[in-house]
Amino acid sequence: MADTTDPGLVDACGLEPGLTCEWIWDATGNEALASLLDWVIERPLKVVVILIGALVVNRLVKRAIDRMVSRLVETRTREEGEAEEASSATLSRLGRRARNRIQRIHDQAERARQRAMTLGAVLRSLAGFAVYALAFMIALGELGLDLGPLIAGAGIVGLAVGFGAQSLVADFIAGIFIIIEDQYGVGDYVDVGAASGTVEKVTLRTTVLRDVNGALWVVPNGEIRRVGNSSQLWARTVLDVDVAYDTDIDLAASVIKEVADAVWREEVESATIIEEPEIWGVQNFGADAISIRLAVKTEPGEQWATGRLIRARLKKAFDVNGIEIPFPQRTVWVNQVAERTDAAPAGTEIRDDLLERRSGSDGDE
């Protein structure tokens, strides 16, 4: 091998000569020929190798993303099957309602699969861009271009953009995890802390909610710290029914159970109870009443209508059975002061005093 400090070799092949250029220089000592073959053979060959390596890396990254998406789809499919089995148990009793529930499960699962596929496409595009951009910069370096100023400028721009768009990046990353974990979807009623309502749209950056008053909330995904979803598979309404202290607890509990069971057997369209209601017992001794807790498992999104219907029927049933629904009561003690024994009442004295003041003012005038 030739000495790399040879001025001729440095002129022909640079400070870090390639194998081809150095070999031609050693064989011929021709600076122009060594430099020409270095540009014609070795450097293009390195660029080709870099591009092939980028292609291989890109394929491996895309395969890993595809496997992740496939696992997400398989998980959602398994959950769909479990939910269908649970719904099939009530199919004979609920009929059309159970079939609608199974259809809704299918729609939610299909929606989750589509979101997973969309996320996979986005990640594949980002990964491909990053791999090929890195390969392009390495190839430019092999062609002899000085990438120092370019990298420094890109670093400064990236730092400025990073500080300015860090919330946007946080929103984007949070949106990816929301989609991957299928935390909620369009049509679900959720509480995200800043707002609560029905989900109308989910993107990688924001979640759009419509609350009960009709207001539309646009919540950045990065600001969502916790999510309460009331529309996943089933819901529950818990009623603490207050009765007076002199009420027969067993009678009150039996009446509450009868009312809830009646709603359960009727299969009301907008208040579907999917399991037998449960009396959980005495919940609290309050200042004015005893609370008896009733738990009712319902279709998702129907827990509020079910609770309102049961409360209305409980009022009628309590009236029929003579069960008092208590309200706050207070005892007020009134202390009366002994009346004065003077001849004139206090009101008369006040009127006389006013007359005297008026006459005195007239005299002054």
Phi, psi and omega in degrees: 000144180281158178289126183289352176270001177297122182302323180295317178296320179296319179294323183279319190240355180089181182290332178240079186292146175279167182297316182295312182297317181293323180293318179295321178295318178295323184281321187245333185070013181266114184292317182295317181294317180297317180293321180296313181293330176297318180283329185276325188250299192290311183293315174300325178295320177296319179298319179297317179298319179297316180294321177296318177298319178297320178297318180294314180298318180298319178294320179294318179296317179296323177295320178296320178295319179298321178295320178297316179296320179297320177296321178297317180294318179296319178298316180294323178294320178295317177297324178297317179297318179296320179293324178294321178297318179295323180285329180295333179294333180256007184297317182292331182272318184269342176060241186299325179298318178294321178295321176297322179295317178298320178296321178295323177296318177301315182297317179296319179294319178295321177298319179295320178296318179295321177296320179296319179294320178297317178298318178299319179296319179295315180295322178297320179295316179296317180296317178298318179298315182295317182294313183288329176294318178295318179296321180296318180293320177296321179295320177298321176297322178292334178278002174097004179281141179277110183268359182302304179299322180296316180293320179297315178296318178296324178296318179295315179297317179297322179294317179295315179295323180298317178293321183284331187244023182294325177293324178295319178296319178298319177298317182296314181294318178298321178297323177298315180290326177299319180287318181298314183276355179052052182293324177196169180212181181299131181098345179281146173264118187229156172242113183252017178091294180291330181203165175219147181164192181272131181288126177253337181199140177230122175237178179292341183254321187225163171237129183254124182240149172243116184277180186293337178271001179093356180288141180261122181251130174250109186250120174299137183297330180292342179268359180273110181264330176209153185230129171249111183257120181261014187231025181259104172070307179205166180222173180216135171252129182246119183248125172261102185269123182269134174229159182291160183293333180271012180277144173289112185299318181297319179296315180298317180296320180294322178294317178299317180295318180298317179297314180295319178296324179296317177295322179297315182287333182287339180055055181298141188303314185257008181219066185274119175264125188262350177220161180298130179299151184236136170267118182269357175102190181288124185264324188200147169258102183270183180291330184236351188204165171256133182260128175250125186267131175242131179243129183229124178268126188232175170295148180299134180088352182252007183293327182287316178296322178296316179298318179296319180295317180295320179298317180298319181286329177295322178300315180294318181294322177295321178296321180293321184267006177068028179267126184275131170269111190287159173221157183301132179232141181227143176260126183247125178260129180247118177264120180264130179275139180301138183288153179288149182264006179296160184292318183263138175295163181298326179296324180293319179299322180293320180294318178299319180297320179295320179295320179296318180296321182292317180294322179296321179293326179293322179295323180296324180292000000 
